[in-house]
Amino acid sequence: MQAAELFEQKIKPTVVARRLRVSMKSACQWHQLWRDGGVQALASRGPSGSRCRLSPCCLEKLAAYLDEARPPTAGWRTRCGLRRG
């Protein structure tokens, strides 16, 4: 919502991009959305992309595998010895 506040102050998308550390393309898209629909148009619509296609069973198996594959919290072995994490 910082972008909307800046646009309301008549600050140009180039300056908004620099201040918010985003690409110029994103700032211009936000500006267009803001002009067309106001602050509500900039509200998050949730995560983008397609939904996960894995079944709950597969997700459980993946989580278990990843838990086993994680390095221990105290560190992990490298060719040069133990590295602290």
C-alpha positions as CSV (number, residue, x, y, z in Angstrom):
1,M,0.0,0.0,0.0
2,Q,3.0,2.2,0.2
3,A,2.9,2.5,-3.6
4,A,-0.7,3.8,-3.5
5,E,0.3,6.4,-0.9
6,L,3.1,7.6,-3.1
7,F,0.9,7.7,-6.2
8,E,-1.6,9.8,-4.3
9,Q,1.2,12.3,-3.6
10,K,1.7,12.5,-7.4
11,I,5.1,10.8,-7.2
12,K,6.1,9.2,-10.6
13,P,6.5,5.5,-11.0
14,T,10.2,5.9,-11.6
15,V,10.7,7.4,-8.2
16,V,8.3,4.8,-6.6
17,A,10.3,2.0,-8.2
18,R,13.5,3.4,-6.7
19,R,12.1,4.1,-3.2
20,L,10.4,0.6,-2.9
21,R,13.3,-1.2,-4.6
22,V,11.2,-2.8,-7.3
23,S,11.5,-3.0,-11.1
24,M,10.3,-0.1,-13.2
25,K,7.9,-2.6,-14.9
26,S,6.3,-3.4,-11.6
27,A,5.9,0.2,-10.6
28,C,4.3,1.1,-13.9
29,Q,1.9,-1.9,-13.6
30,W,1.0,-0.8,-10.1
31,H,0.5,2.8,-11.3
32,Q,-1.9,1.6,-14.1
33,L,-3.8,-0.6,-11.6
34,W,-4.0,2.3,-9.1
35,R,-5.3,4.7,-11.8
36,D,-7.9,2.3,-13.0
37,G,-9.2,0.9,-9.7
38,G,-7.7,2.9,-6.8
39,V,-6.2,1.4,-3.7
40,Q,-8.4,-1.7,-3.8
41,A,-6.9,-2.6,-7.2
42,L,-3.5,-2.9,-5.5
43,A,-4.7,-5.3,-2.8
44,S,-3.1,-8.7,-2.8
45,R,-5.1,-11.4,-4.4
46,G,-3.1,-14.2,-2.8
47,P,-0.3,-16.3,-4.2
48,S,0.0,-16.4,-7.9
49,G,0.6,-19.5,-10.1
50,S,-1.2,-22.8,-10.3
51,R,-2.4,-24.8,-7.3
52,C,-0.4,-27.7,-6.1
53,R,-1.3,-30.9,-7.9
54,L,0.2,-33.3,-5.4
55,S,-2.2,-35.4,-3.3
56,P,-2.2,-35.0,0.5
57,C,-0.4,-38.4,0.7
58,C,2.3,-37.3,-1.7
59,L,2.7,-34.0,0.2
60,E,3.2,-36.0,3.5
61,K,5.8,-38.2,1.8
62,L,7.6,-35.2,0.4
63,A,7.6,-33.5,3.8
64,A,9.0,-36.6,5.5
65,Y,11.7,-36.9,2.8
66,L,12.7,-33.3,3.2
67,D,12.9,-33.6,7.0
68,E,15.3,-36.5,6.7
69,A,17.4,-34.8,4.0
70,R,17.9,-31.6,6.1
71,P,21.4,-31.1,7.7
72,P,21.4,-31.3,11.5
73,T,20.9,-28.0,13.3
74,A,24.5,-28.1,14.8
75,G,26.1,-28.1,11.4
76,W,26.8,-30.5,8.5
77,R,29.7,-32.3,7.1
78,T,31.6,-30.9,4.2
79,R,34.8,-32.2,2.5
80,C,36.8,-29.8,4.7
81,G,35.1,-30.7,8.0
82,L,32.1,-29.6,10.0
83,R,30.4,-26.4,9.1
84,R,28.3,-24.6,11.5
85,G,24.9,-23.5,10.3
